[in-house]
Amino acid sequence: MSLERFVKNKPATPPPSADTASGVVLLIGAQSVRCGGAGTAAFVLQRLGFQVWHVPTALVPWSEAFGSCPEVAVQDADFKALIDSLIAAPWLSEVRGVLSAQLANAAQGAELARLVRAVKEKRTEAKFVCASGARVGRQSSDLAFFEMLTQTLVPLADCMFLNSAELAQLSGFSTDMEQDAVAAARCLGSALTVITSAPALRRNCTANILVEPGQATIVEHAQVANAPEGAGGVLAALFYARLLEGMDPVSAVKKATASVFELMARSVKMQGDELLIPQNQAVLLQPMALINARRIMEAPARA
């Protein structure tokens, strides 16, 4: 007996496009085999409802957060071909923004800049968040990469994501105190800067600092002993997703920090040697952890 009479006829509806859903984020970064890297950021963005188009920069056995490892970089000509194809693609206008992570060399940074400009031409409100400063922290002798980052990507970025050591390297100033870190961030000239692993005023705490025009906010939380590496990439993805959802930057960094703090604490409790994101997905959406946020009284501008 046919079951067709028990099924209600519904008009066929096409699947929602990226514009009617949360949208598309272009993710530029290395793909790691074990953990971390662009795969982690992609999972976070997808869990919060965003489509992710990943442009690989290299293949690595594990994330750079876990220490030195071999890096199989995408050849310059191949990477350029990938970028050329994306720029020419008819669906580029679906992209709401670009999040960049690990880059293999300065040439990739120049190609990334071309892509960001093309995305912004199609969609002027698109945001570019740059979290590609790790190579500066690891290889201070790489002058070409340093110059590419400061002269090309920083001016393009709507937000720079740097830890305190990377910021000190790029700015040439100390970041040992919270006021120093804020002043160093203002020297870069980016509209927004998030400084991770920043000095905290409270004992046994660590902090993230958001520097924006006219104000700076520090978000502190308790240090997590033996915390797995890789929290910075998760924080950048969460912060970016919250911005795209329409949150103001202060609310976005507070919620992202609470999520990452709780994720680290839960991963340690479960004896994980990496961030156990799939097992603790709920904290990405609605963290319960307590954090402390306050405004920073800034020192006078440097001459």
C-alpha positions as CSV (number, residue, x, y, z in Angstrom):
1,M,0.0,0.0,0.0
2,S,1.3,3.4,-0.9
3,L,2.1,5.8,1.9
4,E,1.8,8.9,-0.3
5,R,-1.7,9.7,1.0
6,F,-0.3,10.0,4.6
7,V,2.4,12.6,3.6
8,K,1.4,16.2,3.4
9,N,2.3,17.9,0.2
10,K,4.5,20.9,0.9
11,P,5.8,23.2,-1.8
12,A,9.5,22.7,-2.5
13,T,11.7,25.4,-1.0
14,P,15.3,26.0,-1.9
15,P,17.8,25.8,0.8
16,P,18.7,29.1,2.4
17,S,21.6,30.9,0.8
18,A,24.5,32.2,2.8
19,D,22.9,35.6,2.9
20,T,19.7,34.4,4.5
21,A,21.6,32.3,7.0
22,S,24.4,33.6,9.3
23,G,26.7,34.0,6.3
24,V,30.1,32.8,5.1
25,V,33.5,33.4,6.8
26,L,36.6,32.9,4.7
27,L,39.2,31.3,7.0
28,I,42.8,31.5,5.9
29,G,45.2,29.3,7.9
30,A,47.2,26.1,8.2
31,Q,45.5,22.8,8.5
32,S,46.8,20.6,11.3
33,V,46.6,16.9,11.5
34,R,46.2,16.4,15.2
35,C,44.6,19.4,16.8
36,G,44.3,23.2,16.7
37,G,45.0,25.2,13.6
38,A,42.3,26.3,11.2
39,G,40.2,23.2,11.8
40,T,39.5,24.2,15.3
41,A,38.5,27.8,14.3
42,A,36.3,26.3,11.6
43,F,34.5,24.1,14.1
44,V,33.9,27.0,16.4
45,L,32.5,29.2,13.6
46,Q,30.3,26.4,12.3
47,R,29.0,25.6,15.7
48,L,27.8,29.2,16.0
49,G,26.0,28.9,12.7
50,F,28.5,30.2,10.1
51,Q,29.5,28.6,6.8
52,V,33.3,28.4,6.6
53,W,35.3,28.4,3.4
54,H,38.8,27.4,4.3
55,V,41.8,28.5,2.3
56,P,44.8,26.4,3.5
57,T,48.2,28.0,3.8
58,A,50.2,25.0,5.0
59,L,49.8,21.4,6.4
60,V,51.3,20.8,9.8
61,P,51.2,17.8,12.1
62,W,49.9,19.9,15.0
63,S,49.1,23.5,15.8
64,E,52.0,25.9,16.3
65,A,50.7,26.5,19.8
66,F,52.1,23.1,20.7
67,G,55.6,23.9,19.7
68,S,57.9,23.7,16.7
69,C,56.9,21.2,13.9
70,P,57.5,20.6,10.2
71,E,55.5,22.9,7.9
72,V,54.5,21.9,4.4
73,A,53.6,25.3,2.9
74,V,51.3,25.7,-0.1
75,Q,53.6,26.8,-2.9
76,D,53.4,30.5,-3.8
77,A,52.0,30.0,-7.3
78,D,49.4,27.5,-6.0
79,F,48.3,29.9,-3.3
80,K,48.0,32.7,-5.7
81,A,45.9,30.5,-8.0
82,L,43.6,29.8,-5.1
83,I,43.2,33.5,-4.3
84,D,42.7,34.3,-8.0
85,S,39.9,31.8,-8.2
86,L,38.1,33.1,-5.1
87,I,38.3,36.7,-6.3
88,A,36.8,35.7,-9.6
89,A,34.1,33.5,-8.1
90,P,30.5,34.7,-8.6
91,W,29.6,33.9,-5.0
92,L,32.3,36.1,-3.4
93,S,29.5,38.6,-2.4
94,E,28.2,35.9,0.1
95,V,31.3,36.3,2.2
96,R,30.7,38.4,5.3
97,G,34.3,38.6,6.3
98,V,37.8,37.1,6.5
99,L,39.6,35.6,9.5
100,S,43.3,34.9,9.0
101,A,45.4,32.6,11.1
102,Q,48.8,31.0,10.4
103,L,50.5,32.2,7.3
104,A,53.6,30.4,5.9
105,N,55.4,33.5,4.5
106,A,55.2,37.1,3.4
107,A,54.0,36.3,-0.1
108,Q,50.9,34.6,1.3
109,G,50.2,37.8,3.3
110,A,50.3,39.9,0.1
111,E,47.8,37.5,-1.6
112,L,45.6,37.6,1.5
113,A,45.5,41.4,1.3
114,R,44.3,41.1,-2.3
115,L,41.5,38.8,-1.2
116,V,40.4,41.1,1.6
117,R,40.2,44.1,-0.7
118,A,38.1,42.1,-3.2
119,V,35.8,40.9,-0.4
120,K,35.3,44.5,0.8
121,E,34.7,45.8,-2.7
122,K,31.8,43.3,-3.0
123,R,30.6,43.9,0.6
124,T,31.7,47.1,2.2
125,E,30.6,46.0,5.7
126,A,32.7,42.8,5.6
127,K,35.2,42.6,8.5
128,F,38.8,41.4,8.4
129,V,40.2,40.0,11.6
130,C,43.9,39.2,11.5
131,A,45.3,36.7,13.9
132,S,48.5,36.0,11.9
133,G,51.2,37.4,14.1
134,A,52.5,34.1,15.5
135,R,55.4,33.9,13.0
136,V,56.7,37.3,14.2
137,G,56.8,35.9,17.8
138,R,58.7,32.7,16.6
139,Q,61.0,34.1,14.0
140,S,61.9,37.7,14.8
141,S,64.6,37.6,12.0
142,D,61.9,37.2,9.3
143,L,62.1,40.8,8.2
144,A,59.9,40.3,5.1
145,F,57.1,38.8,7.1
146,F,57.4,41.6,9.8
147,E,57.2,44.3,7.1
148,M,54.3,42.6,5.3
149,L,52.3,42.4,8.6
150,T,52.9,46.0,9.7
151,Q,52.7,47.7,6.3
152,T,50.0,45.6,4.6
153,L,47.8,43.6,6.9
154,V,47.6,45.9,9.9
155,P,46.2,48.8,7.9
156,L,43.6,46.5,6.3
157,A,42.5,44.8,9.5
158,D,39.3,45.8,11.3
159,C,40.8,44.0,14.3
160,M,44.2,42.7,15.1
161,F,44.5,39.6,17.4
162,L,48.0,39.4,19.1
163,N,49.4,38.0,22.3
164,S,51.4,40.3,24.4
165,A,54.8,38.9,23.1
166,E,53.8,39.4,19.5
167,L,52.5,42.9,20.2
168,A,55.8,43.8,21.9
169,Q,57.7,42.5,18.8
170,L,55.6,44.4,16.3
171,S,55.4,47.7,18.2
172,G,58.9,47.8,19.7
173,F,57.4,48.7,23.1
174,S,57.1,46.8,26.4
175,T,53.8,45.1,27.2
176,D,54.6,44.1,30.7
177,M,52.0,46.4,32.3
178,E,48.4,46.8,31.1
179,Q,48.8,50.5,30.3
180,D,52.0,49.7,28.3
181,A,50.2,47.1,26.4
182,V,47.4,49.5,25.5
183,A,49.9,52.2,24.4
184,A,51.7,49.6,22.3
185,A,48.5,48.5,20.6
186,R,47.6,52.1,19.7
187,C,51.0,52.4,18.0
188,L,49.9,49.8,15.4
189,G,47.0,51.9,14.2
190,S,44.4,49.2,13.9
191,A,40.8,50.2,14.7
192,L,40.5,47.3,17.2
193,T,43.2,45.3,18.8
194,V,42.7,42.3,21.1
195,I,45.7,41.4,23.2
196,T,45.7,37.9,24.7
197,S,47.8,36.5,27.5
198,A,48.0,40.1,28.8
199,P,49.2,41.1,32.3
200,A,46.4,41.0,34.9
201,L,46.1,43.2,38.0
202,R,44.6,40.5,40.1
203,R,46.9,37.8,41.6
204,N,46.9,34.4,39.8
205,C,44.9,35.7,36.9
206,T,45.5,36.3,33.2
207,A,43.7,38.7,30.9
208,N,42.6,39.8,27.4
209,I,42.6,43.4,26.6
210,L,40.4,45.1,24.0
211,V,41.7,48.3,22.6
212,E,39.3,50.5,20.6
213,P,39.0,54.2,19.8
214,G,38.6,56.2,23.0
215,Q,38.7,53.3,25.5
216,A,40.4,50.1,26.5
217,T,38.8,47.2,28.4
218,I,40.5,44.4,30.3
219,V,38.8,41.1,30.9
220,E,40.4,39.0,33.6
221,H,39.9,35.4,34.7
222,A,41.7,33.0,37.0
223,Q,44.7,31.1,35.6
224,V,44.0,27.5,34.7
225,A,46.9,25.3,35.8
226,N,48.3,23.0,33.1
227,A,45.8,24.4,30.6
228,P,46.1,23.0,27.0
229,E,47.5,25.3,24.3
230,G,45.5,26.7,21.5
231,A,43.1,28.9,23.3
232,G,44.1,32.0,21.2
233,G,42.7,30.6,18.0
234,V,39.4,29.6,19.7
235,L,39.1,33.1,21.2
236,A,39.6,34.8,17.9
237,A,37.0,32.7,16.2
238,L,34.5,33.2,19.0
239,F,35.1,37.0,19.2
240,Y,34.7,37.3,15.4
241,A,31.5,35.3,15.4
242,R,30.0,37.5,18.1
243,L,30.9,40.6,16.2
244,L,29.2,39.2,13.1
245,E,26.1,38.5,15.2
246,G,26.0,42.2,16.0
247,M,27.5,42.3,19.5
248,D,29.5,45.4,20.4
249,P,33.2,44.7,20.8
250,V,33.2,44.8,24.6
251,S,30.4,42.3,25.0
252,A,32.0,40.1,22.3
253,V,35.3,39.9,24.1
254,K,33.7,39.3,27.4
255,K,31.6,36.4,26.2
256,A,34.4,34.9,24.1
257,T,36.8,35.1,27.1
258,A,34.2,33.4,29.4
259,S,33.7,30.6,26.9
260,V,37.5,30.0,26.5
261,F,38.1,30.1,30.2
262,E,35.4,27.6,30.9
263,L,36.6,25.4,28.0
264,M,40.1,25.3,29.4
265,A,38.9,24.5,32.9
266,R,36.6,21.7,31.7
267,S,39.4,20.3,29.4
268,V,41.8,20.1,32.4
269,K,39.2,18.5,34.6
270,M,38.7,15.9,31.9
271,Q,42.5,15.4,31.8
272,G,42.7,16.5,28.2
273,D,46.1,17.4,26.8
274,E,44.3,19.6,24.2
275,L,41.2,21.6,24.3
276,L,38.3,19.2,24.3
277,I,35.9,21.3,22.2
278,P,33.5,18.6,20.8
279,Q,32.9,17.3,24.3
280,N,32.2,20.8,25.7
281,Q,30.3,22.5,22.8
282,A,27.8,24.1,25.1
283,V,30.3,26.6,26.5
284,L,30.8,28.0,23.0
285,L,27.2,29.0,22.9
286,Q,26.4,30.0,26.5
287,P,29.3,30.1,29.0
288,M,28.6,30.1,32.7
289,A,32.1,31.0,33.9
290,L,32.7,34.2,35.9
291,I,35.0,36.8,34.5
292,N,36.0,40.3,35.6
293,A,35.9,43.3,33.2
294,R,36.9,46.9,33.8
295,R,38.0,50.0,31.9
296,I,41.7,50.8,31.8
297,M,42.9,54.3,32.8
298,E,45.4,55.0,30.0
299,A,48.7,56.7,30.4
300,P,49.4,59.9,28.4
301,A,50.2,59.2,24.7
302,R,53.8,58.6,23.9
303,A,55.6,61.4,22.0
